[in-house]
Amino acid sequence: MAKTGTITFDNVSSHDPFVVPVACRTITIREQGAAGTTRYQVFAPSATDTGFTKLQGESTMLTAYPPGQLFQIGDVPAYFTVLDVASATFSFICE
């Protein structure tokens, strides 16, 4: 079953976790709205890993590993922080 929703990430403190809301194989996250307004960084699988910078409007897809496995409710597959604004709202779909 797919699940959609929104989450807000900021740049105020440590990296914000994305907590999986339903069991799923893939998660797609992108800034909410027609056009992205901020760059953001993704840290995976832990908050201490080197961040990867995504440009405005780019989406991030997280896929459970190994193949065929599912993310489980409560898993934290990645952490996020925004770069150009204090906070931004992102949409997600878990499939």
Residue pairs with C-beta under 8 A, 6 or more apart in sequence:
1 22
2 24
2 93
2 94
2 95
3 21
3 22
3 24
3 93
3 94
4 91
4 92
4 93
4 94
5 21
5 91
5 92
6 32
6 89
6 90
6 91
6 92
7 16
7 18
7 29
7 89
7 90
7 92
8 87
8 88
8 89
8 90
9 16
9 40
9 80
9 81
9 82
9 87
9 88
9 90
10 16
10 81
10 82
10 86
10 87
10 88
11 81
11 82
11 83
11 85
11 86
11 87
12 86
12 87
14 47
15 41
15 43
15 47
15 51
15 79
15 80
15 81
16 79
16 80
16 81
17 47
17 76
17 78
17 79
18 27
18 29
18 62
18 76
18 77
18 78
18 79
18 80
18 92
19 74
19 75
19 76
20 27
20 71
20 72
20 73
20 74
20 75
20 76
20 77
20 94
21 73
21 94
22 73
22 94
23 70
23 71
23 72
23 73
24 64
24 70
24 71
24 94
24 95
25 63
25 64
25 69
25 70
25 71
25 95
26 61
26 62
26 63
26 64
26 94
26 95
27 61
27 62
27 71
27 77
27 92
27 93
27 94
27 95
28 59
28 60
28 61
28 62
28 92
28 93
28 95
29 59
29 60
29 61
29 62
29 80
29 90
29 91
29 92
30 36
30 57
30 58
30 59
30 60
30 90
30 91
30 92
31 37
31 38
31 40
31 56
31 57
31 88
31 89
31 90
31 91
32 88
32 89
32 90
32 91
35 56
35 57
36 55
36 56
36 57
36 58
37 56
37 84
37 85
37 88
38 56
38 82
38 83
38 84
38 85
38 88
39 53
39 54
39 55
39 56
39 82
39 83
39 84
40 53
40 54
40 80
40 81
40 82
40 83
40 88
41 51
41 52
41 53
41 54
41 80
41 81
41 83
42 51
42 52
42 54
42 60
42 78
42 79
42 80
43 49
43 50
43 51
43 52
43 78
43 79
43 80
43 81
44 52
44 62
44 77
44 78
44 79
45 77
45 78
46 79
47 79
51 81
53 83
54 60
60 78
62 71
62 77
62 78
64 70
64 71
64 77
71 77
71 94
80 90
82 88
